[in-house]
Amino acid sequence: MTNLFGTIESLSAAYAKQQLKPSKVVDAHLQAIEKHNAHIDAYQTVFFDQAMQAAAAADKAFMSGYRIGPFHGIPFALKDIYDLEGHICTNGSMALKDRVSPKSGTVVRRLIAAGGIVLGKSKTVESAFGGWGTNQKMGTPWNPWDLKNHRIPGGSSSGSGVATAAGLAVCGIGSDTGGSVRLPAAYCGITGLKVTEGQLPCDGIAPLAQTLDSPGPMTQTVTDTVMLYEIMMGREGGAIDDDMRTHNGLYQMLAKGVRGLKLGQMAQSERANCTADILAGYDQAIDSLQRLGADIEVFSSPFGYASLADDNGAITAVEAYNNHGHLYEDKTAPMDEDVRKRMLTGKTYLAHEYVRMLETRRQRCVEFNEAISGFDAILTPSMTSTAPIITDVDQAISPGHFTRPFNYLAMCGLSVPTGLASDGMPLSLQIIARAHDEAMAIRIGAAVESVTASIGRAPL
């Protein structure tokens, strides 16, 4: 019997052969949400009736021989910063709990036009401003890999990461300003793609920092990442089907391998930021790529990642305050106090300081791209430690040591799971490629996945 909790790829194939109905899959996911969401808290809102209505329509379409494409009938979680016309969009804020979206943005329209079925709006850090995934007012999802201890899920796309990892959605939609797709993907043991800024439209998505924001897919496999990314890009379903069948476009990258590629591993100074478990998982992934024929050399960044991460954070704070500062200036508003502290730092910068930040960023992007000349991609862990227990988190520190620098440097990146640590929590490799070279990140990610034992879904 076909797995009702399969991947985009497996479910799409089963639908096409009429071995499975979308209504069965959607119903199974809704039942799982009803059973488990009270504990792991992945969803802000669940669209029980509407999802089943959409699934019934998909059933009829498949029965009549009308298939839109590979995303038709696939149930997914939508981060609650994306507008969906006629539905509440809170941006993770109690102060916006009654805000109704006037219209859907481009990415959401593409997902629905492709036949995707929105299961509900997934939880997010308030204003999408935070990498741990915590939310004081609206609730923090549980990392599903530990149901006894409340461990952080990673943020800000916390709910989409948890739902995908736990089988409460086939995949999820997130956004990434400093790691907000890659961090929850890494902490929850799934795959997350940070696309090049400007690659996907951001209309209809509550902004955190427009200079750095990028929407992104969160999936179970690298193949699913390619499929969902192309749907978000607006590619027509038939064209995606053709490329998958003929192994063209991005799909040829899935089996191309890494032989002959020159990949940069992090310098010793950066290794000092990681726990032993993280380093063990990282080194194992490096060894695997070397055995597959990649040329691995140490890459020494011209700038420390901590410095780049801080610079990313400063630009984020200035732009976030411009977008949302009015809410946090109101001391009576029911705002997350951790986010309030971060948000209010944005008003401390003067205009000429912000302009200098942007100019410095431009110069550093040029210098970094010169430094990586000759390398095809850079490899780092996605995080410095496995997911901590929520009470052990220092909110004054960002977990985005390895993710924030590459938003700042305008690059793209893919986080892929590489196993489980000694504490049973997921490990993850981050693959960083040049701007608009998502194909390279996907190529390397697929190679890593091909020689890595799957950790599967979190055992609820």
MOCORHU-V843419 format. One record per residue. PHI is phi as a letter, one per 20 degrees, with the letter a starting at -180 (999 if undefined). OMEGA is omega in whole degrees, 0 to 359 (* if undefined). Layout:
phi = [PHI:PHI]
omega = [OMEGA:OMEGA]
//
This chain:
phi = [999:f:f:f:d:e:e:g:f:f:f:f:f:f:f:f:e:l:e:b:d:g:f:f:f:f:f:f:f:f:f:f:f:f:f:d:f:f:e:e:l:f:d:e:b:d:e:g:f:f:f:f:f:f:f:f:f:f:g:f:f:f:f:e:n:d:c:f:r:f:e:f:n:e:e:c:d:d:g:e:d:e:f:c:g:n:d:f:c:e:l:m:d:f:f:d:f:d:f:d:f:f:b:e:e:f:f:f:f:f:f:f:f:e:n:f:d:f:f:r:e:e:f:b:f:g:l:l:d:r:e:f:n:e:b:f:e:d:o:d:g:e:f:f:e:b:e:e:d:f:e:f:e:n:b:e:e:f:f:f:f:f:f:f:f:e:n:e:a:f:b:b:d:c:b:c:d:b:p:f:e:f:f:f:f:f:f:d:m:c:d:c:d:e:e:g:f:n:f:c:f:d:f:m:c:g:f:d:c:g:f:d:f:b:f:a:e:c:b:e:b:f:g:f:f:f:f:f:g:f:f:f:f:n:f:f:g:f:f:f:g:f:f:f:f:e:l:d:m:f:f:f:f:f:c:f:m:c:g:n:f:d:d:e:e:f:f:g:f:e:f:f:e:d:f:f:f:f:f:f:f:f:f:f:f:f:f:f:f:f:f:e:o:f:e:d:c:f:d:d:f:f:c:f:f:f:f:f:f:f:f:f:f:f:f:g:f:f:f:f:f:g:e:c:g:f:f:e:f:e:f:e:f:e:e:f:f:f:f:g:f:f:f:f:f:f:e:e:e:e:g:f:f:f:f:f:g:f:f:f:g:g:f:f:f:f:f:f:f:f:f:e:g:n:e:e:a:d:d:c:f:f:b:e:b:f:g:f:f:g:f:e:f:e:f:f:d:e:e:e:g:e:e:g:g:e:f:g:e:m:d:d:b:c:d:c:f:c:p:d:e:f:e:n:e:f:d:b:d:d:d:d:c:f:g:m:d:g:g:f:f:f:g:f:f:f:f:f:f:f:d:d:f:f:e:m:e:f:f:f]
omega = [180:182:178:181:182:179:173:183:184:180:179:179:180:177:184:179:182:174:186:178:176:181:178:181:180:179:179:179:178:176:177:177:181:183:192:188:178:180:186:166:181:187:171:180:178:182:186:185:183:179:179:176:178:179:178:178:178:176:182:180:180:180:181:178:182:180:183:184:188:180:183:178:182:179:183:178:183:180:188:165:179:176:173:191:177:182:177:172:188:189:179:187:175:181:182:187:180:183:179:181:180:179:178:177:186:182:180:178:179:180:181:178:178:178:179:182:181:177:181:178:184:183:178:168:180:182:181:187:178:184:182:181:184:177:186:189:186:177:179:176:175:169:189:179:175:183:179:180:181:177:182:178:190:184:9:182:188:184:179:178:181:182:181:181:187:181:175:173:176:181:182:177:179:174:189:178:178:182:191:166:186:182:177:175:182:182:183:173:177:181:180:183:171:183:175:180:182:181:179:180:182:177:181:177:181:184:164:177:188:180:190:187:170:173:179:180:177:192:180:184:177:177:177:178:179:182:183:177:181:175:179:176:177:178:180:186:180:179:177:178:182:180:179:183:185:180:178:178:180:185:175:180:186:181:185:179:186:182:178:178:176:186:183:173:187:180:181:181:178:179:182:180:190:173:181:180:180:180:179:178:179:181:178:178:177:179:180:180:178:178:178:175:178:175:183:177:177:174:178:181:176:178:175:180:178:179:179:178:178:179:175:180:181:177:178:183:180:183:178:179:177:184:191:186:181:179:186:174:178:185:179:181:183:184:174:186:176:179:180:180:179:184:186:175:183:182:183:181:176:185:182:177:178:178:179:177:182:178:177:178:181:181:181:176:179:182:181:179:175:182:182:177:182:175:176:180:178:181:173:165:175:182:183:177:173:186:179:172:190:181:179:185:172:185:178:181:176:174:187:181:182:183:184:181:188:163:180:183:174:180:175:183:180:172:179:179:182:179:179:180:181:178:178:181:185:171:186:175:174:180:184:179:180:177:178:176:175:181:180:179:179:180:181:179:179:178:177:181:184:182:180:178:181:175:178:178:177:184:180:*]
//
